[in-house]
Each structure stands twice: as structure tokens, then as C-alpha cells.
Amino acid sequence: MRTATKTAALLCLLLVAACDGREESAIDNIANGANAAQVENNVRSEAMAVMEPLNPPAPGTPGGLPVDPAPIAEGSIDPDSAQGAAQVVQGYYGLLEEKRFEDAQDLWNPAGAIGSQDDAHFAARFRGFGEIHANVGAPSEPEGTAGSTYVTVPVQVYGRIAANGHPWHVLRQVVLRRVDDVPGSTPEQRRWHIEAIGPWQPPAATPDAANGAETAQAISMTDGMAKRRQGN
């Protein structure tokens, strides 16, 4: 029975390949010892290549990042600066793109609900997406309060829905915090951590950074804001 099932699966794959002239390639793969899963993955990859291209809105257009008139300074970046915070955001979405969810979670405030969530539930919120990418905008000026510094970074997140391959995009803002260089603070506390991710708000409408960390909650799976399940 299992042999018959495998044979039927291989036949289906050959029929799919034949529809677009790839029957010889599929036959060669099987003849060379490729199993059904390998052939299926090859067909899926080629199908993805002809899907609607990912083309998120350009900066300054609806859905696009705000245009920053100031050029980014060249040279090394101070990790404690606003640009250092933006690099953390770039790294976070790069890890999501590579599906390194555990490493991505480490960039959240470890004392917060998201940073302390178990790995499985953190990773589960991204399973609906076949691809995740991001364009990171210019960070805000640092704002200090109660011994901490906050920076807000706009991000255009885009990718594909896993179920159908359709493109999607959304404009978000990431609020980061670091403890100031005060006696008793640790190196870990003094590095930038993600405090919250929420919908992008233009600077004129943006609440102060400390309040922003409290109000940007439970937006979507891409935000990493799903509530931790009780008992886990």
C-alpha cells in the first residue's frame, strides 16, 4: 500500500511538471534517485518564482516609509546612539527573515511579556507567513525619562502569506529602550531592547516614548505582541 501511494504521488508530480514542459527534468530527477519530496520542493520553488512580485510602496507614498531629508552619516555607528537602535531593528527583522525566531526574541526586553514568552509561542505567531522582510526608516531623536532613553524607528514590514503566496505589507514603529549609564546598571541593561511594536504614528501624533511602550499592544502576528498563554 505504501509503495502504491508513493508511486501515485510521483505520477502526480510528473503530470504537474508536464504542464509547463518540465516533464523531462522531473523524470531525470527521479531517475537520479531524488525522492518525491525533493521533486515536490523543486516544483513549489519554481511556482513561487512566477508569483506576484513583492513590491511594497515606496517611501513618501501611502503605506511607505516616511521620507527622511537628512542623509545617514557614513562611518562607524555608536551602538548607544539612535542609529544603533535602528541597527537593532534591522537585525530583528533580518532574524525573522531567516526564521531564527529564538534569536529574534532575544532582542526584546527580557523582563517584558514578549521577551519572557516561551520560544514555541513566540515562533508560532509567524507561522502564517511564507516570507518576512522589512525596510527600516530613520530613527527618532532619543528621548530620556526616569534613567532610560527611548528611540522610535519606523519599519515597513512586507512578505508573503504562507497559505496562498499573496504579498502583504504594513507600516509599523518599533520603540526601543536602553538604561542610561548610571551606577549599578549592567551592560545588558545598557544595550537597546525592543519595548513595543505598534502602528506607525507620524511624529506630530506620536505619544512620548514611555507611553508609546505601553499603548502599542496586540497589533498583529508580525508585531510579536500576542499575549502569553496562561500556564505556559
SENU-713005 format. One record per residue: z, y, x of N, C-alpha, C in turn. Coordinates in nm, 3 decimals. Atoms other than C-alpha are relative to their C-alpha. Example, Ala and Ser with C-alpha at 12.3 -4.5 7.8 and 13.67 -1.06 7.14 Angstrom:
BEGIN
> 0.000;-0.119;0.089;0.780;-0.450;1.230;0.000;0.120;0.090 $
> -0.006;-0.119;-0.082;0.714;-0.106;1.367;0.073;0.109;-0.077 $
***
This chain:
BEGIN
> 0.000;-0.121;0.084;0.000;0.000;0.000;0.000;0.125;0.087 $
> -0.006;-0.117;-0.087;0.089;0.243;0.282;-0.133;0.020;0.072 $
> 0.131;-0.010;-0.066;-0.241;0.159;0.456;-0.102;0.060;-0.094 $
> 0.094;-0.053;0.099;-0.433;0.231;0.137;0.022;0.148;-0.023 $
> -0.031;-0.143;0.020;-0.253;0.563;0.093;-0.053;0.083;0.115 $
> 0.050;-0.075;-0.116;-0.334;0.675;0.448;-0.152;0.009;-0.002 $
> 0.148;0.000;0.005;-0.697;0.572;0.402;-0.049;0.101;-0.102 $
> 0.040;-0.096;0.104;-0.719;0.775;0.081;0.019;0.142;0.047 $
> -0.026;-0.135;-0.050;-0.565;1.077;0.249;-0.106;0.042;0.099 $
> 0.103;-0.032;-0.098;-0.813;1.060;0.536;-0.134;0.026;-0.067 $
> 0.125;-0.019;0.072;-1.101;1.028;0.291;-0.004;0.137;-0.065 $
> -0.007;-0.133;0.062;-0.986;1.342;0.105;-0.025;0.109;0.103 $
> 0.019;-0.100;-0.104;-0.973;1.535;0.429;-0.145;0.006;0.045 $
> 0.141;0.003;-0.039;-1.322;1.423;0.521;-0.086;0.069;-0.105 $
> 0.077;-0.064;0.107;-1.452;1.537;0.181;0.017;0.151;0.006 $
> -0.023;-0.144;-0.013;-1.290;1.880;0.228;-0.081;0.057;0.114 $
> 0.073;-0.048;-0.116;-1.441;1.917;0.572;-0.150;0.001;-0.027 $
> 0.143;0.009;0.026;-1.782;1.811;0.443;-0.052;0.117;-0.080 $
> 0.044;-0.111;0.084;-1.792;2.102;0.200;-0.048;0.118;0.082 $
> 0.045;-0.116;-0.078;-1.838;2.352;0.481;-0.059;-0.042;0.134 $
> 0.074;0.040;-0.118;-2.023;2.148;0.740;0.086;-0.049;0.114 $
> -0.086;0.042;-0.108;-1.723;2.026;0.937;0.026;-0.151;-0.004 $
> -0.025;0.142;0.013;-1.759;1.655;0.849;-0.008;-0.071;0.135 $
> 0.012;0.067;-0.129;-1.872;1.560;1.198;0.123;0.024;0.085 $
> -0.120;-0.032;-0.076;-1.576;1.739;1.354;0.117;-0.085;-0.047 $
> -0.109;0.079;0.054;-1.334;1.562;1.121;-0.012;-0.146;0.039 $
> 0.022;0.140;-0.038;-1.490;1.222;1.192;0.033;-0.020;0.147 $
> -0.030;0.010;-0.143;-1.468;1.288;1.565;0.149;-0.001;0.024 $
> -0.145;-0.005;-0.017;-1.102;1.377;1.533;0.065;-0.134;-0.031 $
> -0.057;0.128;0.039;-1.023;1.055;1.353;-0.039;-0.109;0.100 $
> 0.046;0.099;-0.096;-1.233;0.850;1.594;0.076;0.012;0.132 $
> -0.073;-0.021;-0.125;-1.041;1.003;1.884;0.150;-0.026;-0.015 $
> -0.139;0.038;0.015;-0.711;0.892;1.739;0.087;0.104;-0.067 $
> -0.080;-0.102;0.068;-0.600;1.208;1.554;0.049;-0.058;-0.131 $
> -0.052;0.052;0.126;-0.374;1.126;1.261;-0.033;0.097;-0.113 $
> 0.035;-0.081;0.117;-0.408;1.263;0.910;0.065;0.136;0.004 $
> -0.070;-0.129;-0.004;-0.150;1.535;0.966;-0.069;0.098;0.093 $
> 0.069;-0.087;-0.094;-0.336;1.674;1.267;-0.128;0.055;-0.060 $
> 0.124;-0.044;0.062;-0.664;1.687;1.078;0.029;0.101;-0.111 $
> -0.035;-0.090;0.109;-0.497;1.850;0.778;0.040;0.137;0.055 $
> -0.041;-0.127;-0.060;-0.339;2.116;1.002;-0.120;0.078;0.050 $
> 0.120;-0.069;-0.048;-0.676;2.194;1.157;-0.077;0.064;-0.115 $
> 0.070;-0.052;0.117;-0.836;2.236;0.815;0.074;0.121;-0.056 $
> -0.079;-0.111;0.052;-0.549;2.459;0.698;-0.013;0.124;0.089 $
> 0.012;-0.113;-0.092;-0.573;2.676;1.010;-0.134;0.071;-0.017 $
> 0.131;-0.061;0.018;-0.944;2.730;0.959;-0.010;0.071;-0.134 $
> -0.001;-0.067;0.130;-0.886;2.814;0.593;0.074;0.132;0.007 $
> -0.077;-0.123;-0.014;-0.623;3.072;0.688;-0.083;0.108;0.069 $
> 0.079;-0.096;-0.077;-0.874;3.233;0.922;-0.096;0.080;-0.088 $
> 0.093;-0.070;0.087;-1.100;3.328;0.631;0.072;0.067;-0.118 $
> -0.074;-0.067;0.106;-0.821;3.463;0.409;-0.015;0.150;0.011 $
> 0.001;-0.146;-0.001;-0.792;3.827;0.315;0.076;0.051;0.120 $
> -0.067;-0.045;-0.123;-0.709;4.009;0.639;0.124;0.083;-0.030 $
> -0.119;-0.083;0.011;-0.373;4.172;0.693;-0.037;0.142;0.041 $
> 0.042;-0.138;-0.026;-0.438;4.544;0.668;0.099;0.095;-0.067 $
> -0.100;-0.087;0.062;-0.117;4.738;0.593;-0.043;0.146;0.005 $
> 0.039;-0.141;0.005;-0.151;5.108;0.501;0.028;0.072;0.133 $
> -0.012;-0.076;-0.124;-0.198;5.350;0.790;0.113;0.102;-0.010 $
> -0.106;-0.103;0.003;0.074;5.599;0.891;-0.047;0.125;-0.073 $
> 0.032;-0.121;0.075;0.086;5.902;0.665;-0.063;-0.024;-0.135 $
> 0.056;0.034;0.131;-0.064;5.718;0.366;0.107;-0.073;-0.080 $
> -0.100;0.071;0.081;0.127;5.564;0.071;0.024;-0.142;0.052 $
> -0.032;0.131;-0.054;0.307;5.258;0.200;-0.002;-0.007;0.151 $
> 0.007;-0.002;-0.145;0.251;5.361;0.561;0.120;0.069;0.061 $
> -0.110;-0.064;-0.070;0.498;5.478;0.822;-0.016;0.151;-0.002 $
> 0.011;-0.145;-0.013;0.579;5.849;0.837;-0.062;0.037;0.134 $
> 0.065;-0.044;-0.124;0.375;6.035;1.097;0.101;0.077;0.083 $
> -0.092;-0.068;-0.091;0.580;6.140;1.397;-0.081;0.091;0.093 $
> 0.081;-0.090;-0.081;0.434;6.452;1.561;0.038;0.002;0.147 $
> -0.046;-0.004;-0.140;0.638;6.409;1.881;-0.041;-0.128;0.071 $
> 0.038;0.120;-0.075;0.487;6.172;2.139;0.121;-0.067;0.062 $
> -0.110;0.075;-0.060;0.711;5.898;2.273;-0.003;0.020;0.151 $
> -0.008;-0.023;-0.145;0.829;5.975;2.626;-0.027;-0.130;0.075 $
> 0.030;0.117;-0.081;0.697;5.739;2.891;0.115;-0.025;0.098 $
> -0.104;0.035;-0.096;0.915;5.560;3.142;0.107;-0.088;-0.062 $
> -0.107;0.087;0.047;1.234;5.362;3.109;0.075;0.063;-0.116 $
> -0.071;-0.046;0.119;1.433;5.385;2.787;0.148;-0.031;0.015 $
> -0.144;0.019;-0.003;1.807;5.435;2.780;0.039;-0.091;-0.117 $
> -0.033;0.091;0.111;1.938;5.136;2.577;0.098;0.059;-0.099 $
> -0.096;-0.062;0.091;2.207;5.360;2.426;-0.062;0.112;-0.084 $
> 0.067;-0.109;0.069;1.953;5.616;2.301;-0.059;-0.046;-0.133 $
> 0.067;0.033;0.126;1.772;5.634;1.967;-0.119;-0.093;0.023 $
> 0.112;0.088;-0.032;1.467;5.478;2.131;0.050;-0.141;0.033 $
> -0.059;0.130;-0.025;1.695;5.198;2.249;0.029;-0.073;-0.130 $
> -0.023;0.060;0.132;1.790;5.140;1.885;-0.130;-0.049;-0.060 $
> 0.130;0.041;0.052;1.422;5.129;1.789;-0.049;-0.127;0.068 $
> 0.038;0.123;-0.070;1.366;4.863;2.055;0.071;-0.121;-0.058 $
> -0.073;0.110;0.064;1.634;4.650;1.890;-0.071;-0.041;-0.129 $
> 0.073;0.029;0.124;1.444;4.680;1.560;-0.130;-0.074;0.031 $
> 0.124;0.067;-0.040;1.119;4.585;1.733;0.029;-0.145;0.038 $
> -0.036;0.135;-0.039;1.292;4.284;1.884;0.038;-0.087;-0.118 $
> -0.042;0.075;0.118;1.441;4.182;1.550;-0.119;-0.056;-0.076 $
> 0.116;0.048;0.075;1.109;4.164;1.370;-0.090;-0.089;0.085 $
> 0.073;0.093;-0.086;0.949;4.001;1.673;0.059;-0.139;-0.007 $
> -0.065;0.130;0.013;1.204;3.722;1.646;-0.030;-0.064;-0.136 $
> 0.038;0.054;0.131;1.133;3.687;1.273;-0.143;-0.051;0.001 $
> 0.140;0.043;-0.010;0.763;3.667;1.352;-0.011;-0.136;0.067 $
> 0.001;0.127;-0.072;0.836;3.380;1.590;0.086;-0.106;-0.068 $
> -0.087;0.090;0.076;1.067;3.221;1.330;0.124;-0.042;0.080 $
> -0.125;0.022;-0.076;1.361;3.245;1.571;0.114;0.068;-0.077 $
> -0.090;-0.065;0.093;1.598;3.320;1.288;0.143;0.011;0.054 $
> -0.136;-0.006;-0.053;1.922;3.237;1.467;0.014;0.116;0.099 $
> -0.003;-0.110;-0.095;1.838;3.480;1.747;-0.009;0.135;-0.071 $
> 0.013;-0.125;0.076;1.735;3.745;1.494;0.133;0.038;-0.064 $
> -0.128;-0.029;0.065;2.066;3.713;1.312;0.101;0.057;0.099 $
> -0.094;-0.049;-0.101;2.249;3.783;1.640;-0.010;0.152;0.019 $
> 0.015;-0.145;-0.015;2.117;4.142;1.625;0.070;0.077;-0.112 $
> -0.079;-0.062;0.104;2.319;4.210;1.309;0.144;0.020;0.048 $
> -0.143;-0.017;-0.026;2.676;4.338;1.319;0.070;-0.133;-0.027 $
> -0.060;0.133;0.021;2.865;4.011;1.374;0.116;-0.001;-0.097 $
> -0.113;-0.007;0.093;3.154;4.133;1.158;-0.046;0.022;-0.144 $
> 0.051;-0.026;0.134;2.929;4.209;0.860;-0.035;-0.127;-0.075 $
> 0.030;0.116;0.085;2.831;3.981;0.572;-0.123;-0.075;0.048 $
> 0.123;0.065;-0.046;2.485;3.913;0.719;0.019;-0.061;0.138 $
> -0.020;0.051;-0.135;2.588;3.876;1.082;0.089;-0.122;0.006 $
> -0.092;0.113;0.002;2.859;3.626;0.991;-0.046;-0.113;-0.091 $
> 0.051;0.103;0.091;2.647;3.426;0.747;-0.041;-0.124;0.078 $
> 0.041;0.121;-0.070;2.574;3.064;0.833;-0.151;0.001;0.022 $
> 0.140;-0.005;-0.044;2.243;3.003;1.006;-0.098;-0.046;-0.107 $
> 0.093;0.058;0.097;2.087;2.793;0.732;-0.032;0.097;-0.113 $
> 0.023;-0.093;0.111;2.133;3.054;0.459;-0.074;0.125;0.048 $
> 0.074;-0.114;-0.053;2.012;3.334;0.684;-0.148;-0.034;0.011 $
> 0.139;0.040;-0.018;1.693;3.143;0.766;-0.069;-0.025;-0.134 $
> 0.060;0.038;0.128;1.640;3.035;0.403;-0.066;0.118;-0.071 $
> 0.055;-0.114;0.071;1.566;3.389;0.283;-0.142;0.033;0.045 $
> 0.135;-0.030;-0.050;1.245;3.395;0.490;-0.099;-0.112;-0.026 $
> 0.088;0.115;0.015;1.101;3.062;0.382;-0.116;0.026;-0.096 $
> 0.110;-0.031;0.091;0.883;3.226;0.116;-0.117;0.070;0.067 $
> 0.102;-0.077;-0.070;0.674;3.399;0.384;-0.068;-0.084;0.107 $
> 0.076;0.073;-0.101;0.398;3.235;0.586;-0.007;0.076;0.130 $
> 0.002;-0.086;-0.119;0.385;3.529;0.827;0.087;0.122;-0.025 $
> -0.076;-0.124;0.006;0.612;3.823;0.902;-0.034;0.082;0.125 $
> 0.029;-0.091;-0.109;0.506;4.120;1.115;0.062;0.136;-0.034 $
> -0.057;-0.132;0.027;0.624;4.479;1.150;-0.058;0.105;0.092 $
> 0.030;-0.121;-0.078;0.521;4.824;1.266;0.123;0.088;-0.004 $
> -0.125;-0.075;-0.009;0.820;5.023;1.386;-0.030;0.147;0.025 $
> 0.021;-0.144;-0.013;0.831;5.402;1.345;0.100;0.066;0.094 $
> -0.087;-0.077;-0.088;1.011;5.678;1.531;0.142;0.006;-0.056 $
> -0.139;-0.002;0.048;1.393;5.668;1.511;0.046;0.141;-0.031 $
> -0.062;-0.128;0.030;1.605;5.947;1.368;0.083;0.046;0.120 $
> -0.095;-0.046;-0.100;1.829;6.163;1.581;0.133;-0.071;-0.022 $
> -0.130;0.066;0.016;2.163;5.990;1.649;0.098;0.088;-0.077 $
> -0.104;-0.070;0.074;2.445;6.085;1.414;0.133;-0.068;0.027 $
> -0.130;0.055;-0.034;2.807;6.039;1.514;0.102;0.019;-0.110 $
> -0.109;-0.010;0.095;3.105;5.968;1.292;0.106;-0.103;0.034 $
> -0.116;0.089;-0.017;3.452;5.819;1.347;-0.015;-0.094;0.119 $
> 0.007;0.082;-0.120;3.386;5.696;1.700;-0.121;-0.090;0.010 $
> 0.121;0.081;-0.002;3.048;5.542;1.621;-0.123;0.089;-0.008 $
> 0.127;-0.072;0.009;2.684;5.651;1.643;-0.096;-0.084;-0.083 $
> 0.096;0.066;0.088;2.417;5.570;1.384;-0.140;0.054;0.024 $
> 0.141;-0.038;-0.008;2.037;5.576;1.402;-0.074;-0.074;-0.111 $
> 0.082;0.061;0.104;1.786;5.510;1.124;-0.144;-0.012;0.050 $
> 0.135;0.028;-0.050;1.449;5.353;1.207;-0.088;-0.046;-0.116 $
> 0.092;0.047;0.104;1.156;5.329;0.960;-0.082;-0.119;0.049 $
> 0.075;0.122;-0.035;0.973;4.996;0.954;-0.096;-0.034;-0.113 $
> 0.097;0.053;0.097;0.658;4.880;0.781;-0.008;-0.151;0.024 $
> 0.000;0.145;-0.011;0.701;4.507;0.721;-0.120;-0.053;-0.079 $
> 0.117;0.056;0.069;0.393;4.303;0.633;-0.022;-0.144;0.044 $
> 0.027;0.140;-0.035;0.261;3.948;0.637;-0.073;-0.071;-0.112 $
> 0.064;0.081;0.106;0.155;3.667;0.402;0.106;-0.076;-0.078 $
> -0.082;0.085;0.085;0.315;3.489;0.110;-0.035;-0.145;0.032 $
> 0.026;0.138;-0.041;0.354;3.123;0.206;-0.075;-0.080;-0.106 $
> 0.057;0.083;0.107;0.254;2.984;-0.134;-0.150;0.017;-0.018 $
> 0.142;-0.023;0.028;-0.087;3.147;-0.157;-0.075;0.073;0.110 $
> 0.066;-0.068;-0.111;-0.159;3.327;0.170;-0.034;0.146;-0.025 $
> 0.032;-0.138;0.032;-0.183;3.667;-0.001;0.078;0.097;0.090 $
> -0.071;-0.099;-0.082;-0.098;3.972;0.212;0.105;0.073;-0.083 $
> -0.101;-0.083;0.063;0.210;4.180;0.134;0.048;0.101;0.103 $
> -0.057;-0.098;-0.090;0.370;4.489;0.280;0.106;0.079;-0.074 $
> -0.107;-0.078;0.059;0.679;4.702;0.222;0.053;0.095;0.107 $
> -0.054;-0.099;-0.092;0.830;5.014;0.378;0.152;-0.002;-0.009 $
> -0.144;0.013;-0.005;1.192;4.982;0.488;0.058;0.093;0.106 $
> -0.069;-0.070;-0.107;1.450;5.157;0.701;0.117;-0.086;0.048 $
> -0.107;0.079;-0.061;1.694;4.992;0.939;0.106;0.098;0.052 $
> -0.111;-0.082;-0.049;2.035;5.153;1.001;0.072;-0.080;0.109 $
> -0.067;0.065;-0.112;2.184;5.067;1.339;0.124;0.080;0.040 $
> -0.126;-0.063;-0.040;2.530;5.140;1.476;0.044;-0.054;0.136 $
> -0.067;0.040;-0.123;2.699;5.133;1.813;0.130;0.077;0.012 $
> -0.127;-0.066;-0.025;3.058;5.211;1.907;-0.016;0.090;0.122 $
> 0.010;-0.094;-0.112;3.090;5.513;2.133;0.075;-0.052;0.122 $
> -0.066;0.039;-0.125;3.200;5.482;2.494;0.142;0.057;0.003 $
> -0.140;-0.044;0.008;3.570;5.514;2.420;0.088;-0.107;0.062 $
> -0.091;0.099;-0.058;3.868;5.346;2.587;0.028;-0.114;-0.098 $
> -0.027;0.116;0.083;3.916;4.994;2.457;-0.123;-0.064;-0.062 $
> 0.122;0.058;0.057;3.556;4.942;2.337;-0.060;-0.100;0.099 $
> 0.059;0.105;-0.082;3.375;4.634;2.465;-0.150;0.024;0.016 $
> 0.146;-0.012;-0.015;3.016;4.610;2.599;-0.074;-0.047;-0.124 $
> 0.065;0.050;0.122;2.928;4.408;2.289;0.005;0.104;-0.110 $
> -0.013;-0.102;0.104;3.057;4.682;2.058;-0.087;0.122;0.030 $
> 0.075;-0.120;-0.038;2.871;4.949;2.253;-0.151;-0.020;-0.003 $
> 0.145;0.017;0.015;2.529;4.794;2.202;-0.038;0.016;-0.147 $
> 0.046;-0.023;0.137;2.318;4.863;1.894;0.001;-0.131;-0.080 $
> 0.006;0.111;0.095;2.364;4.631;1.597;-0.059;0.052;-0.131 $
> 0.052;-0.035;0.133;2.188;4.629;1.261;0.115;0.000;-0.099 $
> -0.103;-0.011;0.103;2.422;4.751;0.989;-0.056;-0.028;-0.139 $
> 0.059;0.015;0.134;2.185;4.755;0.690;-0.150;0.020;0.008 $
> 0.144;-0.020;0.018;1.821;4.735;0.585;-0.024;0.029;-0.147 $
> 0.025;-0.038;0.138;1.704;4.911;0.271;-0.133;0.070;-0.015 $
> 0.126;-0.069;0.022;1.414;5.101;0.115;-0.006;0.129;0.081 $
> 0.018;-0.121;-0.079;1.271;5.384;0.322;0.028;0.124;-0.085 $
> -0.028;-0.127;0.065;1.404;5.727;0.226;-0.042;0.112;0.095 $
> 0.038;-0.113;-0.085;1.240;6.045;0.364;0.124;0.071;0.049 $
> -0.118;-0.064;-0.059;1.476;6.241;0.591;0.075;0.094;-0.094 $
> -0.067;-0.097;0.088;1.546;6.510;0.329;0.087;-0.069;-0.104 $
> -0.075;0.071;0.104;1.673;6.244;0.089;0.091;-0.107;0.057 $
> -0.079;0.106;-0.061;1.845;6.020;0.340;0.147;0.036;0.001 $
> -0.143;-0.029;-0.007;2.224;5.999;0.297;0.047;-0.009;0.143 $
> -0.049;0.010;-0.138;2.440;6.028;0.606;0.005;-0.146;0.040 $
> 0.019;0.137;-0.048;2.412;5.723;0.823;0.113;-0.092;-0.041 $
> -0.111;0.087;0.034;2.759;5.594;0.749;-0.010;-0.048;-0.144 $
> 0.016;0.040;0.139;2.697;5.597;0.372;-0.122;-0.089;-0.016 $
> 0.121;0.081;0.010;2.349;5.454;0.424;0.028;-0.145;0.029 $
> -0.033;0.138;-0.032;2.504;5.144;0.577;0.064;-0.069;-0.119 $
> -0.066;0.059;0.115;2.695;5.092;0.251;-0.093;-0.012;-0.120 $
> 0.081;-0.001;0.121;2.423;5.171;-0.002;-0.124;-0.088;0.009 $
> 0.121;0.080;-0.014;2.129;4.972;0.142;0.036;-0.147;-0.010 $
> -0.045;0.137;0.020;2.216;4.636;-0.008;-0.098;-0.077;-0.089 $
> 0.069;0.094;0.087;2.037;4.334;-0.157;-0.137;0.048;-0.045 $
> 0.133;-0.051;0.034;1.678;4.460;-0.138;-0.099;-0.114;-0.021 $
> 0.093;0.111;0.011;1.466;4.152;-0.069;0.027;-0.098;0.111 $
> -0.022;0.100;-0.102;1.442;3.842;0.143;-0.032;0.055;0.139 $
> 0.036;-0.051;-0.131;1.275;4.035;0.423;0.108;0.089;0.058 $
> -0.105;-0.088;-0.048;1.576;4.263;0.446;0.118;-0.076;0.058 $
> -0.117;0.073;-0.047;1.819;3.986;0.525;0.126;0.044;-0.069 $
> -0.117;-0.053;0.068;2.053;4.120;0.258;0.053;-0.095;-0.108 $
> -0.049;0.092;0.102;2.107;3.809;0.045;0.148;-0.026;0.019 $
> -0.144;0.019;-0.009;2.472;3.756;-0.035;0.034;-0.141;0.047 $
> -0.044;0.131;-0.049;2.654;3.476;0.138;0.056;-0.081;-0.115 $
> -0.051;0.086;0.106;2.724;3.180;-0.085;0.147;-0.033;0.024 $
> -0.141;0.030;-0.010;3.086;3.117;-0.159;0.020;-0.145;0.043 $
> -0.032;0.136;-0.043;3.234;2.816;0.013;-0.084;-0.047;0.116 $
> 0.085;0.039;-0.112;2.973;2.815;0.294;0.035;0.081;0.123 $
***
